Amino acid sequence: MFKKAMAFILSAVIMAGASTAAFAESAPQTITVEQEYGASAAKTWDGKSAMKAGQSYVLKKSVTIKSKVTLPKGATLTVNKGVTLTIGAKGTLTVKGKLVVKSGATVTVSGKFVTAKGSTVSDSGTIKLAKNKANVTIGGKFVINKGGKITGTPKAISLGDYAKVTVKGTNSCKKLQTLLKGAANDVKADTAEIEKMLNTYVKKAFKGDVYGAVTEVMPEDYIKQADAEIQEQYGVTLEEFLNTYLVEMLKAYGYGEDMDELAKQADSVSVKVIKLTDCLKDLTADQKAILSGCGKITKAYIAEIGANIDGAAENIPGLLVNDGAEATVAYAGGKWYIVG
């Protein structure tokens, strides 16, 4: 783990060197492919039988769920046009696989409707949440497609840590609207906090304090571990090692004599987060290990970053400017960290 930590620590003084224009010229695109299952490949589900992982099911006539039913991971249930799937007042449907609501199909919820982490709901029909009865938890990917809609005033509705709701159709459920608005506001607030962290990081690094910069963005326990290993291998502290490394790196670029001038330019460097893309469920084991002592990781983004660099700094692009820069950031224990 230590080598990977040092690779991160020494990869750059600033991980955010690209201009905003560079990102605007090549905006990232996301392509979603929805797999369709033909009736011949799917088993007809009767609303009662246990569904099996890896199997495709189709609902050809209306049914009511009156007990606990699970759509397992790897399984798909398609509700056909003209068919209504009802989750009764005493019923529970837990989706761990994929639920497809076709155009003209209806899902009516009076009981519990739970979508788990890693699941997908693709709604091109209508999802009706019974007034003061439906209890809904969204924990996976939930897409209201163009032409699809979700309506009603449920008793309760919540978004899990891994929920990702996309509305291309109609969302007239005010409680869900409020949750999504809050999530959007969270992203705005997260952007501001992440920018603040990155700017503090960059300014300290420009002023020659790489150690101080790194301690802003990495956990204390992780820093202590790296410090102990550096002292064992090289006989110097991590602080001495990092700050010496910075000076030597600058000298290699011919700016050893301009260190003071470069430090004066620190406040002229402004880091901007162009876009945040949720990646909580995609964090690697190594990235999670970095934050193992910080508490539960509740948010994580891939941050696309740009920076405005003036003065002496703009003359050393090989060191500080990285076109298409991005960083993986995560929130744990009340603090943001860079983990990749």
SULPE-V208012 format. One record per residue. N is the residue number from 0. RES is the residue in one letter. SS is DSSP state (H for helix, E for strand, L for the rest). BURIAL is I if it has 16 or more other C-alpha atoms within 10 Angstrom, else O. Layout:
n=N res=RES ss=SS burial=BURIAL
n=N res=RES ss=SS burial=BURIAL
This chain:
n=0 res=M ss=L burial=O
n=1 res=F ss=H burial=O
n=2 res=K ss=H burial=O
n=3 res=K ss=H burial=O
n=4 res=A ss=H burial=I
n=5 res=M ss=H burial=O
n=6 res=A ss=H burial=O
n=7 res=F ss=H burial=O
n=8 res=I ss=H burial=I
n=9 res=L ss=H burial=O
n=10 res=S ss=H burial=O
n=11 res=A ss=L burial=I
n=12 res=V ss=L burial=I
n=13 res=I ss=L burial=I
n=14 res=M ss=L burial=I
n=15 res=A ss=L burial=I
n=16 res=G ss=L burial=I
n=17 res=A ss=L burial=I
n=18 res=S ss=L burial=I
n=19 res=T ss=H burial=I
n=20 res=A ss=H burial=O
n=21 res=A ss=H burial=O
n=22 res=F ss=H burial=I
n=23 res=A ss=H burial=O
n=24 res=E ss=H burial=O
n=25 res=S ss=L burial=O
n=26 res=A ss=L burial=O
n=27 res=P ss=L burial=O
n=28 res=Q ss=L burial=O
n=29 res=T ss=L burial=O
n=30 res=I ss=L burial=O
n=31 res=T ss=L burial=O
n=32 res=V ss=L burial=O
n=33 res=E ss=L burial=O
n=34 res=Q ss=L burial=O
n=35 res=E ss=L burial=O
n=36 res=Y ss=L burial=O
n=37 res=G ss=L burial=O
n=38 res=A ss=H burial=O
n=39 res=S ss=H burial=O
n=40 res=A ss=H burial=O
n=41 res=A ss=L burial=I
n=42 res=K ss=E burial=O
n=43 res=T ss=E burial=I
n=44 res=W ss=L burial=I
n=45 res=D ss=L burial=I
n=46 res=G ss=L burial=I
n=47 res=K ss=L burial=O
n=48 res=S ss=L burial=O
n=49 res=A ss=L burial=O
n=50 res=M ss=L burial=I
n=51 res=K ss=L burial=O
n=52 res=A ss=L burial=O
n=53 res=G ss=L burial=O
n=54 res=Q ss=L burial=I
n=55 res=S ss=E burial=I
n=56 res=Y ss=E burial=I
n=57 res=V ss=E burial=I
n=58 res=L ss=E burial=I
n=59 res=K ss=L burial=I
n=60 res=K ss=L burial=I
n=61 res=S ss=L burial=I
n=62 res=V ss=E burial=I
n=63 res=T ss=E burial=I
n=64 res=I ss=E burial=I
n=65 res=K ss=L burial=I
n=66 res=S ss=L burial=O
n=67 res=K ss=E burial=O
n=68 res=V ss=E burial=I
n=69 res=T ss=E burial=I
n=70 res=L ss=E burial=I
n=71 res=P ss=L burial=I
n=72 res=K ss=L burial=I
n=73 res=G ss=L burial=O
n=74 res=A ss=L burial=I
n=75 res=T ss=E burial=I
n=76 res=L ss=E burial=I
n=77 res=T ss=E burial=I
n=78 res=V ss=E burial=I
n=79 res=N ss=L burial=I
n=80 res=K ss=L burial=I
n=81 res=G ss=L burial=O
n=82 res=V ss=L burial=I
n=83 res=T ss=E burial=I
n=84 res=L ss=E burial=I
n=85 res=T ss=E burial=I
n=86 res=I ss=E burial=I
n=87 res=G ss=L burial=I
n=88 res=A ss=L burial=I
n=89 res=K ss=L burial=O
n=90 res=G ss=L burial=I
n=91 res=T ss=E burial=I
n=92 res=L ss=E burial=I
n=93 res=T ss=E burial=I
n=94 res=V ss=E burial=I
n=95 res=K ss=L burial=I
n=96 res=G ss=L burial=I
n=97 res=K ss=E burial=I
n=98 res=L ss=E burial=I
n=99 res=V ss=E burial=I
n=100 res=V ss=E burial=I
n=101 res=K ss=L burial=I
n=102 res=S ss=L burial=I
n=103 res=G ss=L burial=I
n=104 res=A ss=L burial=I
n=105 res=T ss=E burial=I
n=106 res=V ss=E burial=I
n=107 res=T ss=E burial=I
n=108 res=V ss=E burial=I
n=109 res=S ss=L burial=I
n=110 res=G ss=L burial=I
n=111 res=K ss=E burial=I
n=112 res=F ss=E burial=I
n=113 res=V ss=E burial=I
n=114 res=T ss=E burial=I
n=115 res=A ss=L burial=I
n=116 res=K ss=L burial=I
n=117 res=G ss=L burial=I
n=118 res=S ss=L burial=I
n=119 res=T ss=E burial=I
n=120 res=V ss=E burial=I
n=121 res=S ss=E burial=I
n=122 res=D ss=E burial=I
n=123 res=S ss=L burial=I
n=124 res=G ss=L burial=I
n=125 res=T ss=E burial=I
n=126 res=I ss=E burial=I
n=127 res=K ss=E burial=I
n=128 res=L ss=E burial=I
n=129 res=A ss=L burial=I
n=130 res=K ss=L burial=O
n=131 res=N ss=L burial=O
n=132 res=K ss=L burial=I
n=133 res=A ss=L burial=I
n=134 res=N ss=E burial=I
n=135 res=V ss=E burial=I
n=136 res=T ss=E burial=I
n=137 res=I ss=E burial=I
n=138 res=G ss=L burial=I
n=139 res=G ss=L burial=I
n=140 res=K ss=E burial=I
n=141 res=F ss=E burial=I
n=142 res=V ss=E burial=I
n=143 res=I ss=E burial=I
n=144 res=N ss=L burial=I
n=145 res=K ss=L burial=O
n=146 res=G ss=L burial=O
n=147 res=G ss=L burial=I
n=148 res=K ss=E burial=I
n=149 res=I ss=E burial=I
n=150 res=T ss=E burial=I
n=151 res=G ss=E burial=I
n=152 res=T ss=L burial=I
n=153 res=P ss=L burial=I
n=154 res=K ss=L burial=I
n=155 res=A ss=E burial=I
n=156 res=I ss=E burial=I
n=157 res=S ss=E burial=O
n=158 res=L ss=E burial=I
n=159 res=G ss=L burial=O
n=160 res=D ss=L burial=O
n=161 res=Y ss=L burial=I
n=162 res=A ss=L burial=I
n=163 res=K ss=E burial=I
n=164 res=V ss=E burial=I
n=165 res=T ss=E burial=O
n=166 res=V ss=E burial=I
n=167 res=K ss=L burial=O
n=168 res=G ss=L burial=I
n=169 res=T ss=E burial=O
n=170 res=N ss=E burial=I
n=171 res=S ss=L burial=O
n=172 res=C ss=L burial=I
n=173 res=K ss=H burial=O
n=174 res=K ss=H burial=I
n=175 res=L ss=H burial=I
n=176 res=Q ss=H burial=O
n=177 res=T ss=H burial=O
n=178 res=L ss=H burial=O
n=179 res=L ss=H burial=I
n=180 res=K ss=H burial=O
n=181 res=G ss=H burial=O
n=182 res=A ss=H burial=O
n=183 res=A ss=H burial=O
n=184 res=N ss=H burial=O
n=185 res=D ss=H burial=O
n=186 res=V ss=H burial=I
n=187 res=K ss=H burial=O
n=188 res=A ss=H burial=O
n=189 res=D ss=H burial=I
n=190 res=T ss=H burial=I
n=191 res=A ss=H burial=O
n=192 res=E ss=H burial=O
n=193 res=I ss=H burial=I
n=194 res=E ss=H burial=I
n=195 res=K ss=H burial=I
n=196 res=M ss=H burial=I
n=197 res=L ss=H burial=I
n=198 res=N ss=H burial=I
n=199 res=T ss=H burial=I
n=200 res=Y ss=H burial=I
n=201 res=V ss=H burial=I
n=202 res=K ss=H burial=I
n=203 res=K ss=H burial=I
n=204 res=A ss=H burial=I
n=205 res=F ss=H burial=I
n=206 res=K ss=L burial=I
n=207 res=G ss=L burial=I
n=208 res=D ss=L burial=I
n=209 res=V ss=H burial=I
n=210 res=Y ss=H burial=I
n=211 res=G ss=H burial=I
n=212 res=A ss=H burial=I
n=213 res=V ss=H burial=I
n=214 res=T ss=H burial=O
n=215 res=E ss=H burial=I
n=216 res=V ss=H burial=I
n=217 res=M ss=L burial=I
n=218 res=P ss=L burial=I
n=219 res=E ss=H burial=O
n=220 res=D ss=H burial=O
n=221 res=Y ss=H burial=I
n=222 res=I ss=H burial=I
n=223 res=K ss=H burial=O
n=224 res=Q ss=H burial=O
n=225 res=A ss=H burial=I
n=226 res=D ss=H burial=I
n=227 res=A ss=H burial=O
n=228 res=E ss=H burial=O
n=229 res=I ss=H burial=I
n=230 res=Q ss=H burial=O
n=231 res=E ss=H burial=O
n=232 res=Q ss=H burial=O
n=233 res=Y ss=H burial=O
n=234 res=G ss=L burial=O
n=235 res=V ss=L burial=O
n=236 res=T ss=L burial=O
n=237 res=L ss=H burial=I
n=238 res=E ss=H burial=I
n=239 res=E ss=H burial=I
n=240 res=F ss=H burial=I
n=241 res=L ss=H burial=I
n=242 res=N ss=H burial=I
n=243 res=T ss=H burial=O
n=244 res=Y ss=H burial=O
n=245 res=L ss=H burial=I
n=246 res=V ss=H burial=I
n=247 res=E ss=H burial=O
n=248 res=M ss=H burial=O
n=249 res=L ss=H burial=I
n=250 res=K ss=H burial=O
n=251 res=A ss=H burial=O
n=252 res=Y ss=L burial=O
n=253 res=G ss=L burial=O
n=254 res=Y ss=L burial=I
n=255 res=G ss=H burial=O
n=256 res=E ss=H burial=O
n=257 res=D ss=H burial=O
n=258 res=M ss=H burial=I
n=259 res=D ss=H burial=O
n=260 res=E ss=H burial=O
n=261 res=L ss=H burial=I
n=262 res=A ss=H burial=I
n=263 res=K ss=H burial=I
n=264 res=Q ss=L burial=I
n=265 res=A ss=H burial=I
n=266 res=D ss=H burial=I
n=267 res=S ss=H burial=O
n=268 res=V ss=L burial=I
n=269 res=S ss=E burial=I
n=270 res=V ss=E burial=I
n=271 res=K ss=E burial=I
n=272 res=V ss=E burial=I
n=273 res=I ss=E burial=I
n=274 res=K ss=E burial=I
n=275 res=L ss=E burial=I
n=276 res=T ss=E burial=O
n=277 res=D ss=E burial=I
n=278 res=C ss=L burial=I
n=279 res=L ss=H burial=I
n=280 res=K ss=H burial=O
n=281 res=D ss=H burial=O
n=282 res=L ss=L burial=I
n=283 res=T ss=L burial=O
n=284 res=A ss=H burial=O
n=285 res=D ss=H burial=O
n=286 res=Q ss=H burial=I
n=287 res=K ss=H burial=I
n=288 res=A ss=H burial=O
n=289 res=I ss=H burial=I
n=290 res=L ss=L burial=I
n=291 res=S ss=L burial=I
n=292 res=G ss=L burial=O
n=293 res=C ss=L burial=I
n=294 res=G ss=L burial=O
n=295 res=K ss=L burial=O
n=296 res=I ss=E burial=I
n=297 res=T ss=E burial=O
n=298 res=K ss=E burial=I
n=299 res=A ss=E burial=I
n=300 res=Y ss=E burial=I
n=301 res=I ss=E burial=I
n=302 res=A ss=E burial=I
n=303 res=E ss=E burial=I
n=304 res=I ss=E burial=I
n=305 res=G ss=E burial=I
n=306 res=A ss=E burial=I
n=307 res=N ss=E burial=O
n=308 res=I ss=L burial=I
n=309 res=D ss=L burial=O
n=310 res=G ss=H burial=O
n=311 res=A ss=H burial=I
n=312 res=A ss=H burial=I
n=313 res=E ss=H burial=I
n=314 res=N ss=H burial=O
n=315 res=I ss=L burial=O
n=316 res=P ss=H burial=O
n=317 res=G ss=H burial=O
n=318 res=L ss=H burial=I
n=319 res=L ss=H burial=I
n=320 res=V ss=L burial=I
n=321 res=N ss=L burial=I
n=322 res=D ss=L burial=I
n=323 res=G ss=L burial=I
n=324 res=A ss=L burial=I
n=325 res=E ss=E burial=I
n=326 res=A ss=E burial=I
n=327 res=T ss=E burial=I
n=328 res=V ss=E burial=I
n=329 res=A ss=E burial=I
n=330 res=Y ss=E burial=I
n=331 res=A ss=E burial=I
n=332 res=G ss=L burial=O
n=333 res=G ss=L burial=O
n=334 res=K ss=E burial=I
n=335 res=W ss=E burial=I
n=336 res=Y ss=E burial=I
n=337 res=I ss=E burial=I
n=338 res=V ss=L burial=I
n=339 res=G ss=L burial=I
